[in-house]
Amino acid sequence: MADARKVIITCAVTGSIHTPTMTPYIPITPDEIAAGAIGAAEAGAAIVHLHARDPNDGRPTPDPKVFMQFLPKIKAGTDAVINITTGGGHNMTVQERLAAPLLAKPEVCSLNMGSMNFGLYPNLEKRREWKYDWEPQYLEASRDFIFRNTFKDIEYSLKHLGEECGTRFEFECYDVGHLYNLAHFLDRKLVKPPLFVQTIFGILGGIGTHPENLMHMKAIADKLFGDQYLWSILGAGRHQMGLVTMGALMGGNVRVGLEDSIYLAKGELAKSNAEQVAKIRRILEDLSLEIATPAEARKMLALKGGANVAF
């Protein structure tokens, strides 16, 4: 009898999209980020996806020193797989975005599979009293910003993080073309199965949240990668729970967390990452799906193990 399929829950703890004025619950300081990640793992997340923020005002930062204030704490507090962003935040150079991952040599890093518009400026439409001057400026800057991930940039990450550090990747695909970009690197043998393909829906500049898009992305990924990949779903904002549940029923893994949505339900802010993880875990288990442990996720994704990182 075949083993039951296990669903990997990834939790994106803080990100670089939401600003402190949008929610008081976004983790900002290293201690808050560590506590958010550990809480998410205790609630059922096998992987925690991490960005860093300036502890003084919450703006996204690529500073490796800030990452190193919370990475060891998370490693000591949970067995969850630690996944560090290479996407960083708006207005960071590729070199800045890679500084912390190259220092930490984690088991997993995110890797965005193409350059794109990445519009956060619609968040300015809701009238707010901003806590910090940088927040509206940061959001407005996304109107004239291209999130750079050229083929050369991707090759650099694959070589220096993948080959040299033994890090594997959460391949973030915001549109159908990104799947074909990943297939290009697979054809060139610059990436190796099993591929962890994170399909992302609902970012302004990427594919939208219509259910037909989710089915289309899955169909194309199946054509390109066959049995050489594990599929995961990220729904941005209010579409989070509905899309990831639909994807899980279609055989996918799921990603939640305050990076992707600050809400737990309509009009209700999530007070923690753990709340979102607990909710999706409850939904999946009610649907008779089993949740992967960190050890099971490591085996499924062929990771190097938590003892082989540099923090």
ZIDA-V362357 format. One record per residue. N is the residue number from 0. RES is the residue in one small letter. SS is DSSP state (alpha for helix, beta for strand, coil for the rest). PHI is phi in degrees with one decimal (* if undefined). NEAR is the number of other C-alpha atoms within 10 Angstrom. Layout:
N;RES;SS;PHI;NEAR  N;RES;SS;PHI;NEAR
This chain:
0;m;coil;*;3  1;a;coil;-66.5;4  2;d;coil;-64.6;5  3;a;coil;-65.7;8  4;r;coil;-67.7;12  5;k;beta;-108.9;17  6;v;beta;-101.1;25  7;i;coil;-83.0;27  8;i;beta;-99.0;29  9;t;beta;-100.7;27  10;c;beta;-120.3;29  11;a;beta;-93.7;27  12;v;coil;-76.4;30  13;t;coil;-138.7;30  14;g;coil;67.3;24  15;s;coil;-137.4;19  16;i;coil;-96.5;20  17;h;coil;-86.1;22  18;t;coil;-109.7;26  19;p;coil;-58.1;17  20;t;coil;-69.3;16  21;m;coil;-68.7;17  22;t;coil;-157.3;15  23;p;coil;-78.0;13  24;y;coil;-99.5;18  25;i;coil;-69.8;26  26;p;coil;-66.5;26  27;i;coil;-120.2;26  28;t;coil;-76.0;19  29;p;alpha;-55.0;20  30;d;alpha;-65.4;15  31;e;alpha;-66.9;17  32;i;alpha;-65.0;26  33;a;alpha;-61.6;24  34;a;alpha;-64.1;21  35;g;alpha;-64.4;27  36;a;alpha;-68.1;35  37;i;alpha;-64.9;24  38;g;alpha;-62.1;21  39;a;alpha;-63.8;30  40;a;alpha;-64.9;28  41;e;alpha;-63.3;17  42;a;alpha;-79.5;19  43;g;coil;133.5;24  44;a;coil;-75.3;33  45;a;coil;-85.0;26  46;i;beta;-129.6;26  47;v;beta;-117.4;25  48;h;beta;-101.6;24  49;l;beta;-127.4;26  50;h;coil;-113.9;26  51;a;beta;-122.9;32  52;r;beta;-132.2;23  53;d;coil;-63.5;15  54;p;coil;-65.9;16  55;n;coil;-82.8;8  56;d;coil;-141.3;16  57;g;coil;81.9;22  58;r;coil;-72.5;20  59;p;beta;-60.1;23  60;t;beta;-137.7;20  61;p;coil;-94.4;25  62;d;coil;-60.2;16  63;p;alpha;-58.7;18  64;k;alpha;-63.6;12  65;v;alpha;-71.2;18  66;f;alpha;-55.9;23  67;m;alpha;-72.4;17  68;q;alpha;-81.7;17  69;f;alpha;-118.8;22  70;l;alpha;-59.5;22  71;p;alpha;-62.6;14  72;k;alpha;-65.4;18  73;i;alpha;-67.6;23  74;k;alpha;-60.6;19  75;a;alpha;-72.4;10  76;g;alpha;-96.3;16  77;t;coil;-159.9;18  78;d;coil;-91.9;18  79;a;coil;-60.1;25  80;v;beta;-68.0;26  81;i;beta;-98.5;24  82;n;beta;-120.2;25  83;i;beta;-103.2;28  84;t;coil;-65.7;25  85;t;coil;-111.6;24  86;g;coil;-82.0;24  87;g;coil;64.1;24  88;g;coil;-151.6;22  89;h;coil;-58.3;20  90;n;coil;72.8;15  91;m;coil;-91.8;16  92;t;coil;-75.9;14  93;v;alpha;-60.7;19  94;q;alpha;-63.6;12  95;e;alpha;-64.8;18  96;r;alpha;-62.9;21  97;l;alpha;-94.2;24  98;a;alpha;-59.5;15  99;a;alpha;-67.7;24  100;p;alpha;-59.0;27  101;l;alpha;-67.6;20  102;l;alpha;-75.9;17  103;a;alpha;-83.8;20  104;k;coil;50.7;23  105;p;coil;-73.5;29  106;e;coil;-66.7;28  107;v;beta;-137.7;29  108;c;beta;-130.0;25  109;s;beta;-72.0;22  110;l;beta;-146.4;23  111;n;beta;-77.1;25  112;m;coil;-100.3;24  113;g;coil;171.4;22  114;s;coil;-73.1;15  115;m;beta;-165.2;18  116;n;beta;-68.7;16  117;f;coil;-145.3;19  118;g;beta;-86.1;21  119;l;coil;-105.0;21  120;y;alpha;-62.6;17  121;p;alpha;-59.0;12  122;n;alpha;-65.3;16  123;l;alpha;-76.0;13  124;e;alpha;-69.2;7  125;k;coil;-84.5;8  126;r;coil;-68.8;7  127;r;coil;-141.7;11  128;e;coil;-95.4;8  129;w;coil;-71.0;13  130;k;coil;-72.0;13  131;y;coil;-132.9;14  132;d;alpha;-62.7;9  133;w;alpha;-67.5;14  134;e;alpha;-62.6;20  135;p;alpha;-64.8;18  136;q;alpha;-64.6;12  137;y;alpha;-63.9;19  138;l;alpha;-67.6;19  139;e;alpha;-63.5;17  140;a;alpha;-61.2;15  141;s;alpha;-69.9;18  142;r;alpha;-66.3;14  143;d;alpha;-126.8;10  144;f;coil;-127.5;15  145;i;beta;-112.0;15  146;f;beta;-75.2;21  147;r;coil;-80.8;21  148;n;coil;-150.0;17  149;t;coil;-74.2;15  150;f;alpha;-58.9;14  151;k;alpha;-64.6;9  152;d;alpha;-60.3;17  153;i;alpha;-64.1;19  154;e;alpha;-59.6;16  155;y;alpha;-61.3;14  156;s;alpha;-64.9;21  157;l;alpha;-61.7;21  158;k;alpha;-74.6;15  159;h;alpha;-81.4;16  160;l;alpha;-90.1;24  161;g;alpha;-72.3;22  162;e;alpha;-67.1;13  163;e;alpha;-85.4;12  164;c;alpha;-108.4;21  165;g;coil;73.4;20  166;t;coil;-80.4;26  167;r;beta;-103.4;28  168;f;beta;-127.5;29  169;e;beta;-93.9;24  170;f;beta;-80.5;21  171;e;beta;-87.6;23  172;c;beta;-117.0;26  173;y;coil;-93.2;26  174;d;coil;-163.5;21  175;v;alpha;-61.9;17  176;g;alpha;-59.4;14  177;h;alpha;-67.1;19  178;l;alpha;-64.4;24  179;y;alpha;-68.3;18  180;n;alpha;-61.0;16  181;l;alpha;-64.6;25  182;a;alpha;-61.5;16  183;h;alpha;-59.0;15  184;f;alpha;-72.0;16  185;l;alpha;-66.7;16  186;d;alpha;-60.5;11  187;r;coil;-83.8;10  188;k;coil;62.4;10  189;l;coil;-89.8;14  190;v;coil;-126.9;20  191;k;coil;-125.8;14  192;p;coil;-65.0;15  193;p;coil;-78.3;17  194;l;beta;-85.5;21  195;f;beta;-99.8;21  196;v;beta;-101.5;24  197;q;beta;-98.3;25  198;t;beta;-91.0;28  199;i;beta;-118.6;24  200;f;beta;-126.4;27  201;g;coil;107.4;19  202;i;coil;-87.0;19  203;l;beta;-66.8;16  204;g;coil;121.9;16  205;g;coil;-115.7;18  206;i;coil;-69.3;18  207;g;coil;-82.4;18  208;t;coil;-98.2;21  209;h;coil;-61.5;12  210;p;alpha;-54.8;13  211;e;alpha;-61.5;10  212;n;alpha;-67.2;15  213;l;alpha;-61.6;22  214;m;alpha;-65.1;14  215;h;alpha;-67.4;12  216;m;alpha;-60.7;22  217;k;alpha;-64.3;22  218;a;alpha;-62.9;12  219;i;alpha;-68.5;15  220;a;alpha;-60.4;23  221;d;alpha;-61.0;14  222;k;alpha;-64.9;10  223;l;alpha;-80.6;17  224;f;alpha;-117.9;19  225;g;coil;54.6;11  226;d;coil;-94.3;12  227;q;coil;-97.0;14  228;y;beta;-143.2;18  229;l;beta;-112.5;21  230;w;beta;-96.4;25  231;s;beta;-136.7;26  232;i;beta;-126.5;28  233;l;beta;-126.8;29  234;g;beta;-109.0;26  235;a;coil;-82.0;25  236;g;alpha;62.8;18  237;r;alpha;-67.6;18  238;h;alpha;-88.3;16  239;q;alpha;-54.8;27  240;m;alpha;-66.8;24  241;g;alpha;-64.0;13  242;l;alpha;-68.9;22  243;v;alpha;-68.9;24  244;t;alpha;-65.9;20  245;m;alpha;-58.8;16  246;g;alpha;-63.8;23  247;a;alpha;-61.7;19  248;l;alpha;-66.4;13  249;m;coil;-91.4;13  250;g;coil;106.9;16  251;g;coil;-94.3;22  252;n;beta;-95.2;25  253;v;beta;-134.4;30  254;r;beta;-130.6;28  255;v;beta;-132.2;30  256;g;coil;127.5;33  257;l;coil;-70.7;30  258;e;coil;-63.6;23  259;d;coil;-91.0;26  260;s;coil;-156.2;24  261;i;coil;-94.7;28  262;y;beta;-109.6;22  263;l;beta;-99.9;22  264;a;beta;-152.4;13  265;k;coil;-56.8;7  266;g;coil;75.5;9  267;e;beta;-116.7;9  268;l;beta;-67.4;16  269;a;coil;-72.8;20  270;k;coil;-86.1;16  271;s;coil;-163.4;22  272;n;alpha;-64.5;33  273;a;alpha;-59.4;25  274;e;alpha;-60.9;18  275;q;alpha;-67.1;26  276;v;alpha;-63.0;26  277;a;alpha;-61.9;17  278;k;alpha;-66.1;17  279;i;alpha;-69.8;23  280;r;alpha;-62.6;22  281;r;alpha;-61.8;15  282;i;alpha;-61.0;14  283;l;alpha;-66.2;19  284;e;alpha;-68.8;13  285;d;alpha;-64.8;10  286;l;coil;-92.3;12  287;s;coil;67.1;9  288;l;coil;-97.9;18  289;e;beta;-96.5;15  290;i;beta;-95.3;21  291;a;coil;-74.9;20  292;t;coil;-79.6;21  293;p;alpha;-56.1;21  294;a;alpha;-63.0;15  295;e;alpha;-67.3;15  296;a;alpha;-63.6;20  297;r;alpha;-60.3;21  298;k;alpha;-67.8;12  299;m;alpha;-62.5;16  300;l;alpha;-100.5;19  301;a;coil;56.8;14  302;l;coil;-86.2;20  303;k;coil;-79.5;17  304;g;coil;101.5;17  305;g;alpha;-67.3;17  306;a;alpha;-78.5;10  307;n;alpha;-108.4;14  308;v;coil;-114.7;18  309;a;coil;-110.9;16  310;f;coil;-146.6;17
